[in-house]
Amino acid sequence: MAKFQSRITVRRYLQRENFAYVPLVLTIKRIYNKFLETCSVKHHDNPGRPAVATTEKINEITEILATTPINSVRLVSQQVNLSKSVVHRTMRNILKYKPYKMHSTQQLYDEDQDLRVEMCEILTPVLEHNDNDGLIFFSDEASFHVLRLCAISSKQIIGPFFFNNETVTQDLTSLDFYLWGYLETNVYKTPVQALDDLKTRITKEIEIIKKETLRDVFSEIVKRLNFCIEVKGSTFEQYL
């Protein structure tokens, strides 16, 4: 670094020359100081990674997260040479970062949220009524120039609810949050040979679903309806 006189200049030089790994400014400083003290930049043997994050390490973690906020604890721990648990505690307790997992959700507009709440408020008491046990059937959405959703049984039809764009109830209907995923997982365990084979597999998988499973799925519907009302029609699967 004596040649360049600046840690930032060193880093820019490494970037300009397309080095595979370009260390952070604090890392360059640490390497430089180690060279002045030991005439070497090699790591000394030690029993393992430090169990405590020093002020210098905390600053390194802060700089890494400021540069690339979408980062994993594992990657940060490798960059600062600390254990994952130490880095996780530092990020959570000292730097006040919160862990998250990327999760795709539906695009909801304000009018969608109002409709979702309205539908949930109508369906919840109907589903919770003991006299309706086994009499409520859910169907998927259908399109006739506009998308519509209905719940139908032998006694009544609830709805229809109309939507201008793609369905906004994928997290509320049992077909979407349970059945389609269940079938896809089990039907495609082995390669499907033909269309008739696919139809046969789907039919068989549906036939072996137990009544206890259906009761659990029904309870999950009510739970999701209540969650939807609680969050005012917004997405809620991250809270389940």
N, C-alpha and C positions, 0 to 999 in steps of 0.2 A: 504493500500500500504506500510505501515511502515514495514510489515512483509516481503514484497518482495523487497523493496528498489528501485524498478524501474517500470515505467509505462509499458515498453516493456515486462518485466517479468510477470507483472500482465496479460497483454493481451495474452501472450503465455500460461499462466496457464489456462485462460478461454477457449482458443482454445483446449488445451490438454484435458480438462475435458468435452468438447463437450457442452458448454453452448449454448442455443438457440440463444442468442444475444451477440455478442462480440463487445464492443464499440471500437472506434478508440483511438489511443494514446492520442490525444488532449482532447477527451471526458473524458477519465480516469483522466487526469490531472485536468480538470474542476470539476469533481465530487470530487476529493480528496481535491482541494482547497476549495470547498464549505463546505465540512465536517469540515475542519480546522476552517473555519470562523463561521459556524452556528451550528456545531455539528449535522448536519442533511444533508441528500442527497435529501430530498424531494424538489420538485419544489414549489416555492412560487406562490400564486395566482397572476395573472396579467390579464389585459384586453384583451390580445391577443398576437400574435407573434410580435416580434420586427419589426419595419417598415424599419430599416436600418441595413445593414450588417457591423458589427464591424470588426476590423482587425483580431480578434480571429476567428470570423465566416468565414471570407474569407479564412483563413488558413485551417479551418475545411473542407470547400467546396473543396479547392485545394487538400487536402489529400484524400478525398473521390473519387474525379475524377481521381487522380493519381492511386489509388488502383483499382477502377472499372470504367474505362472510358466510358463503355457502360452503361449509367445510365439515369434514367428519372429525370426531374425537380421535379416531385412530391415526388419521393423517397428521393432525396437529401434534399428537404425542410423538410421532416419528421425527417431525421437524425440530422439536425442542428437546428431544431425548428425555422425555418423562413418561411414566407409565400412564396408561389410559385412565386409570382411576384418579390419579393426581390431576391430570388435565381436566377430566370431567368435573371434579370438585372445584377446581379453579374457575372454570368457565361458568359453573352454576352458582357457586357461593360467593365468589369474589367479583367476577366480572358481570354477574347477573344475566348470563345468557341462558336461554331455555332450549332444551333439545326438541327437535321436531322431525317429523317424517313426511316426505312429500306425498300428497294424496290428491288425486284428481276428483273433482266434484262437478256437479251440473252447474251450468250457468243459469242463475236465477235473477229475474228482474223484480222490481218492487211489486208489480201487479201479480206476478207468480206467487210471491210469498203470501199475499193476502188471500189468494185462492186456496193455497195449501192449508192455511190456518182454518179457513171456512170449511173446507172438506174434512179436516181432522176433527173439528168441533161437532160436525154432524155425525161422522162415523163412530167416534169413540163411545158415546152412550149406547149406540145400537149394538156394537160389538161386545160391550161389557154386560149387556142384558142377558140373563141366564136363559130366557125363553128362546133366544136366537141361537143357542148352541147347535152348531152343525148345519144351520140353515143359511148362512151367509157364504156366498161364493165370490171370489175375486176373478176378474178377467183382465187381460192386458189391454193396452190402448189400441185404438184403430183410427184410421184417417179417412175422412170423407170431405176433402177440401180443408177441413179444420180437424185438429186432433181432439178426440173426446175420450173420457174415461168414465166408466160406470161400474158400480158394484151391484150384482144381481143375485137374487135368490128366488125361491119358489113363492115368496110372499110379497116382495117389493123390489123396486129398483131405486138405488140411491144415485142421484146425479140426474142428467150428465153434467160433467164439468168440462168446459171448453178451454183449449189453450191455442194460442196463435202459432207457437213454434213447437219444437220438439218437446216430448213429454217432460214434465217437471216433477214426476212422482216416482222415479226409479228407486228412491230410498224408502218408499212407503208401501209398495205393493209386494206381496209375498212371492209373486212370480219372479220379480226382478232381484230382490235381495236374497232369495233362497233357491227357488226351483231351477232357474236357468243356469246358475252357477253349479248347482248340484249335478244337473244333467251333463253339462259340458265336461265336468271333472270325470264323471264315471263312464260316459258314453265313449269318450275318446281315449280311454286307457290303452287300447290297441287300435291300429289303423282300421278305418272303416272301408269295406270293400266296395260297397255299392249303396245307392239310395235306399233300396229296400232293407238292406242291412242296418242302415242308420235308423230308419223308422222302427224296425223291430227292437233295436237296443233301447231307444227312447221309451217305447211302450213298456218293455220289461222293467226298466229302471223306475218308471212311475208306479208300476204295479207292486213293487216290493217296498215302497215307502210305508213305514209303519204309522198307525194312527197316533201313537205317542209323539212321533216327530211332527205330525201335522198340528197337534195341540200346542206343542212348543212354538211352532211357527206362528200360530194364531196369536199366542201371547206376545210374541215379538212384534206383531203388527200394532197391537194396542200400545206397547211400549214406545214404538216409533212415532205413533200419532201424538202421544203426549209430549215427546221430545220436540216434535215439530211445532206444536203449540207454544211450548216453553221458549223456543228460540225465534218465535214470531215468523215462522215459515221459512227461515233460512236453512242452510245445510246443517246437519247435526251428527252425521255418522262418526265424526272424530270424537264425539263424547260417549259413544256406546262402549 
